Amino acid sequence: MSLLPKREDYTFEDWLEMDNNEKIDLIDGVLFMRGEPSRRHQKVLRQLVLKLGNFLDGKICELYFDPFMVKLNKKIVVHPDISVICDKDKLDDKGCNGAPELIVEILSPSNMVADVWTKYNKYLMAGVKEYWIVDPVKNEVDVYILEDDEYHGTKYSQKDILAVTTLPGCEIDLSVIFAK
């Protein structure tokens, strides 16, 4: 993520007026330009969208993928790679207002610090119940589950089956997700 013009007081209303705002995250009033995803990033994203989307077909929860706006508050607007929202009252034509049940971020060199540190803390504070950080280079997924206002993490590798805590019955075979 690259920093845009230096100001620390941008609001959601400012962000709405920007051209190409789907390529810009707003975190604590600061604008960040999101980088272009790699081909590997896109392949992993596609597999996750297929698996999660098939599981959710006909269910209450809905899956959205980048570019899709998640407004955590008036100073935090992000575009996770994948969002699963089960509370339809949080959805409007612009995106999601509030914390999704599940957020998935796939690492790229340009977004690593933001996803591993900054967004992790923002998602925790906003109450995102399950947060995945997917590393398409190491073929690993760090899964964080919100319990008692803390994230508890587990690392999964390409050989594992990942049971989605927020979607009971949903299991993801990571060997399929990370297949070359």
Secondary structure per residue as TSV (DSSP state, phi and psi in degrees):
chain	resnum	aa	ss	phi	psi
A	1	M	-	360.0	133.1
A	2	S	E	-108.0	145.0
A	3	L	E	-75.6	135.5
A	4	L	-	-93.1	-171.9
A	5	P	S	-44.3	132.2
A	6	K	S	-70.6	112.4
A	7	R	-	-157.6	151.6
A	8	E	S	-123.0	21.5
A	9	D	-	-129.3	22.2
A	10	Y	-	-65.6	144.9
A	11	T	-	-118.6	173.7
A	12	F	H	-57.2	-40.3
A	13	E	H	-63.4	-40.4
A	14	D	H	-61.1	-46.0
A	15	W	H	-60.6	-41.4
A	16	L	H	-59.3	-32.3
A	17	E	T	-81.2	-7.5
A	18	M	S	-81.7	142.7
A	19	D	T	-69.4	144.8
A	20	N	T	55.7	36.3
A	21	N	G	-65.0	-15.6
A	22	E	G	-68.2	-10.7
A	23	K	G	-104.1	8.1
A	24	I	E	-126.1	129.0
A	25	D	E	-98.3	147.3
A	26	L	E	-117.1	114.7
A	27	I	E	-128.3	114.5
A	28	D	T	53.6	41.1
A	29	G	T	81.8	1.9
A	30	V	E	-109.9	138.8
A	31	L	E	-91.8	137.8
A	32	F	E	-130.7	125.8
A	33	M	E	-80.9	129.1
A	34	R	-	-85.9	140.3
A	35	G	-	-77.8	167.2
A	36	E	-	-78.0	135.5
A	37	P	-	-73.4	150.1
A	38	S	-	-76.8	168.2
A	39	R	H	-61.1	-41.4
A	40	R	H	-63.1	-43.7
A	41	H	H	-54.2	-47.3
A	42	Q	H	-65.8	-37.3
A	43	K	H	-65.4	-44.2
A	44	V	H	-65.0	-43.6
A	45	L	H	-57.5	-47.8
A	46	R	H	-58.3	-44.6
A	47	Q	H	-64.2	-42.8
A	48	L	H	-64.8	-41.8
A	49	V	H	-62.4	-42.2
A	50	L	H	-62.3	-48.9
A	51	K	H	-66.2	-50.0
A	52	L	H	-66.8	-41.6
A	53	G	H	-62.2	-43.1
A	54	N	H	-62.3	-41.1
A	55	F	H	-63.5	-39.9
A	56	L	H	-81.4	-9.5
A	57	D	T	-55.5	121.6
A	58	G	T	83.1	2.9
A	59	K	S	-101.8	170.9
A	60	I	S	-67.8	-43.4
A	61	C	-	-68.3	148.8
A	62	E	E	-122.4	143.6
A	63	L	E	-104.6	135.1
A	64	Y	E	-130.9	150.4
A	65	F	E	-136.1	162.0
A	66	D	S	-52.9	133.2
A	67	P	S	-88.0	121.6
A	68	F	-	-145.7	124.1
A	69	M	E	-79.3	132.1
A	70	V	E	-120.6	113.2
A	71	K	E	-98.9	107.4
A	72	L	E	-80.6	-33.6
A	73	N	E	-165.4	-172.0
A	74	K	T	-68.4	-12.9
A	75	K	T	-119.1	5.4
A	76	I	E	-134.2	112.1
A	77	V	E	-130.4	122.2
A	78	V	E	-129.2	168.4
A	79	H	-	-129.4	79.2
A	80	P	-	-61.5	155.7
A	81	D	S	-61.7	-41.9
A	82	I	E	-138.9	138.8
A	83	S	E	-131.6	137.7
A	84	V	E	-119.6	122.3
A	85	I	E	-119.9	127.8
A	86	C	-	-106.8	-15.2
A	87	D	-	-100.9	100.9
A	88	K	G	-63.3	-20.1
A	89	D	G	-66.5	-17.6
A	90	K	G	-82.5	-10.8
A	91	L	E	-98.5	138.1
A	92	D	E	-138.3	-173.6
A	93	D	T	-66.5	-19.4
A	94	K	T	-87.2	-27.2
A	95	G	E	153.9	-138.9
A	96	C	E	-111.2	133.5
A	97	N	E	-111.7	100.0
A	98	G	S	119.6	-175.4
A	99	A	-	-82.7	124.1
A	100	P	-	-67.0	163.5
A	101	E	S	-70.7	-40.2
A	102	L	E	-132.9	133.4
A	103	I	E	-127.0	135.9
A	104	V	E	-120.8	126.4
A	105	E	E	-118.5	130.7
A	106	I	E	-103.5	124.6
A	107	L	-	-67.4	141.6
A	108	S	-	-134.7	155.9
A	109	P	T	-53.5	-33.7
A	110	S	T	-77.9	-16.3
A	111	N	T	-120.5	6.9
A	112	M	H	-57.6	-50.1
A	113	V	H	-63.8	-42.8
A	114	A	I	-62.6	-44.7
A	115	D	I	-72.7	-40.0
A	116	V	I	-77.7	-32.1
A	117	W	I	-116.9	-62.2
A	118	T	I	-63.4	-56.4
A	119	K	H	-66.5	-36.0
A	120	Y	H	-51.4	-50.1
A	121	N	H	-68.5	-38.3
A	122	K	H	-67.3	-41.2
A	123	Y	H	-66.5	-38.9
A	124	L	H	-60.6	-50.9
A	125	M	H	-64.4	-31.0
A	126	A	H	-80.2	-15.6
A	127	G	T	91.6	25.7
A	128	V	-	-64.7	122.2
A	129	K	S	-70.9	-32.4
A	130	E	E	-143.5	129.3
A	131	Y	E	-130.3	125.7
A	132	W	E	-110.5	136.2
A	133	I	E	-114.2	113.2
A	134	V	E	-100.9	125.3
A	135	D	E	-105.7	103.5
A	136	P	T	-76.4	-7.6
A	137	V	T	-88.6	-47.9
A	138	K	T	-85.1	-6.7
A	139	N	T	55.4	52.3
A	140	E	E	-133.8	155.3
A	141	V	E	-131.7	123.8
A	142	D	E	-94.4	121.0
A	143	V	E	-110.1	127.0
A	144	Y	E	-116.3	124.8
A	145	I	E	-110.4	131.2
A	146	L	E	-80.9	119.6
A	147	E	E	-141.4	126.0
A	148	D	T	53.0	45.8
A	149	D	T	63.0	22.4
A	150	E	E	-134.9	151.2
A	151	Y	E	-90.8	134.8
A	152	H	E	-115.3	122.0
A	153	G	E	-104.9	149.8
A	154	T	E	-137.6	137.4
A	155	K	E	-99.6	133.8
A	156	Y	E	-118.7	146.6
A	157	S	E	-115.1	179.2
A	158	Q	T	-58.2	-24.6
A	159	K	T	-87.1	-3.3
A	160	D	-	-94.3	158.4
A	161	I	E	-103.9	123.9
A	162	L	E	-99.9	116.4
A	163	A	E	-86.1	123.9
A	164	V	-	-82.2	110.7
A	165	T	T	-60.4	-41.9
A	166	T	T	-79.6	-8.2
A	167	L	S	-128.0	76.9
A	168	P	T	-51.3	132.4
A	169	G	T	94.8	-13.3
A	170	C	-	-89.2	122.6
A	171	E	E	-127.6	136.5
A	172	I	E	-114.2	120.1
A	173	D	E	-82.0	107.0
A	174	L	H	-69.4	-19.2
A	175	S	H	-65.7	-30.2
A	176	V	H	-76.7	-41.9
A	177	I	H	-62.7	-41.1
A	178	F	T	-97.9	10.1
A	179	A	-	-58.7	138.6
A	180	K	-	-76.7	360.0
